[in-house]
Amino acid sequence: MDFASILGLLIFGIGAYLGISDNPDWTAAFININSINIVVVGSFGIILYRSTLTEFFLMFRVVGKMFRHKIDKPEDLIDQLVELAGIARKDGMIALQNAEINNRLLSKGINALVDGTDPMIIRTSLERDMYITAKRHESARGTLKFAGDVAPAMGMVGTLIGLVNLLGVMNENPESIGPNMSTALLTTLYGAVLANALFLPAAEKLENFANQEMRNSELIIEGIMFIQTGGNPRLLADLLSSYLSPKSVKKREEAGATA
């Protein structure tokens, strides 16, 4: 579970509530069904018009996975690959079939090693898997960024609708000026909140998530190909350390020296 995102949304919600709760009748002032229909329903309608059904629902699935799924730490992947390399070098590839592996791509690569698959086929298969995953993330990210552009635009549409209605009844029914002005202003507010508090941050977070998964996938592929050659596990740890930050490398070196 991505607690940072949950905490961020919670803090935003508390801040927004504190900002509007001074008004004793804030629910009536800031909740307008017409504005919600224009911005929320209108935005999702335009997003669906722009996308295919597959892309539309893919956006929700990928974002849901991003919030639920915990990215593997590169340090943990390196440790596991070094352990697997040691097992393979000592007992042979067949011994890897009993290893407990949670990472899907790593499990796929190890199974291919156990089956004796040609190294080029293994690399091609794993890289294709990495590429397809990256394209799926890119598609969902593009949809979210488009949604971030559409929501404020629909807010402006709602503002124009409210102003047109206001001007049309200003002389005949002055009592309707307030509701129409409320619709005009709240649609802009809803559009800005949807874009800047939901869609655009989710797109940026998904990009970071995709980059981390890509880095881990590259690390796994290099590790799998090294295990296939039967190389020294200690050398594997040194080769994969390039995927770590300088701080993490230094920390591992200090831990190794202490051990």
Residue pairs with C-beta under 8 A, 6 or more apart in sequence:
1 67
1 68
1 70
2 66
2 67
2 68
2 205
5 67
5 205
6 67
8 201
9 197
12 197
16 193
20 26
20 29
20 30
23 29
23 30
29 182
30 186
30 189
32 182
32 183
32 186
34 158
34 183
35 158
35 182
35 183
35 186
35 187
35 189
35 190
36 190
38 154
38 157
38 158
38 161
38 183
38 187
39 151
39 154
39 155
39 158
39 187
39 190
39 191
39 194
40 190
40 194
42 154
42 157
42 158
43 147
43 150
43 151
43 154
43 191
43 194
46 150
46 154
47 56
47 143
47 146
47 147
47 150
48 56
50 143
50 146
51 59
51 143
51 146
55 139
55 140
55 143
56 143
58 136
58 139
58 140
58 143
59 139
59 140
59 143
59 144
59 147
61 140
62 136
62 137
62 140
62 206
63 140
63 144
63 202
63 206
66 202
66 205
66 206
66 209
71 209
71 212
71 213
71 216
72 103
72 216
74 215
74 216
74 219
74 240
74 243
74 244
74 248
75 244
75 248
75 252
77 103
77 106
77 216
77 219
77 220
77 223
78 219
78 223
78 237
78 240
78 241
78 243
78 244
80 101
80 103
80 106
81 106
81 219
81 220
81 223
81 224
81 226
81 227
81 236
81 240
82 233
82 234
82 236
82 237
83 233
84 96
84 99
84 110
84 223
84 227
85 223
85 226
85 227
85 231
85 232
85 233
85 236
86 233
87 95
87 96
87 99
88 95
88 96
88 113
88 227
88 230
89 230
89 231
89 232
89 233
93 113
93 114
93 116
94 114
96 110
96 113
96 114
97 110
97 111
97 114
99 110
101 107
101 110
103 216
103 220
105 126
105 129
105 130
105 216
105 217
105 220
105 221
106 220
106 223
106 224
108 125
108 126
108 129
109 122
109 126
109 220
109 221
109 224
110 224
112 121
112 122
112 125
112 126
112 224
113 122
113 224
113 227
113 228
117 125
119 225
119 228
122 224
122 225
122 228
123 221
123 225
126 217
126 220
126 221
126 224
127 221
129 217
130 214
130 217
130 218
130 221
133 213
133 217
134 210
134 213
134 214
137 206
137 207
137 209
137 210
137 213
138 210
140 206
141 203
141 206
141 207
141 210
144 199
144 200
144 202
144 203
144 206
145 199
145 200
145 203
147 194
147 195
147 199
148 195
148 196
148 199
148 200
148 203
149 195
151 190
151 191
151 192
151 194
151 195
151 199
152 188
152 191
152 192
152 195
153 191
154 187
154 191
155 187
155 188
155 189
155 190
155 191
155 192
156 187
156 188
156 191
157 187
158 183
158 184
158 186
158 187
158 188
158 190
158 191
159 184
159 185
159 187
159 188
160 184
161 183
161 184
161 187
162 180
162 181
162 182
162 183
162 184
162 185
162 187
163 180
163 184
165 176
165 180
165 183
166 176
166 177
166 180
166 181
166 184
169 176
169 177
169 180
170 177
215 243
218 243
219 240
219 243
222 239
222 240
223 236
223 240
226 235
226 236
226 239
227 236
241 249
241 252
244 252
